[in-house]
Amino acid sequence: MCLIFYTEWCPHCTNYSKIFHDAKVVQRAKQFVMIRIDDDKNPAVGKKYAPDGRYIPRTFFLSPAGTLDPSIHEARARDKYVYNEHEPAAVLAAMSQALQKLR
């Protein structure tokens, strides 16, 4: 599963959502259950999935049982679950890693 938290008012979320229209991402996404959650409308869920904070957008990869794999993230010390909002390469790499680890 790929779990994405966003809000309606966030310009970065709007930019990031466009990544999911990239042909390669669309193709790879067919191998996932894609879940998009408005963090403002679902604060309890957002709180549950915030291992390093409640920033947005944030993207997680979960096992088929719904367990978050915290090791799949960007290589940075903070805001690890934010992927490049203008270039799909990072989210594609994370999707590949998730497919290898979480099947």
Rosetta blueprint (number, residue, H / E / L):
1 M L
2 C E
3 L E
4 I E
5 F E
6 Y E
7 T L
8 E L
9 W L
10 C L
11 P H
12 H H
13 C H
14 T H
15 N H
16 Y H
17 S H
18 K H
19 I H
20 F L
21 H L
22 D L
23 A H
24 K H
25 V H
26 V H
27 Q H
28 R H
29 A H
30 K L
31 Q L
32 F L
33 V L
34 M E
35 I E
36 R E
37 I E
38 D E
39 D L
40 D L
41 K L
42 N L
43 P H
44 A H
45 V H
46 G H
47 K H
48 K H
49 Y L
50 A L
51 P L
52 D L
53 G L
54 R L
55 Y L
56 I L
57 P L
58 R E
59 T E
60 F E
61 F E
62 L E
63 S L
64 P L
65 A L
66 G L
67 T L
68 L E
69 D L
70 P L
71 S L
72 I L
73 H L
74 E L
75 A L
76 R L
77 A L
78 R L
79 D L
80 K L
81 Y L
82 V L
83 Y L
84 N L
85 E L
86 H L
87 E L
88 P L
89 A H
90 A H
91 V H
92 L H
93 A H
94 A H
95 M H
96 S H
97 Q H
98 A H
99 L H
100 Q H
101 K H
102 L H
103 R L
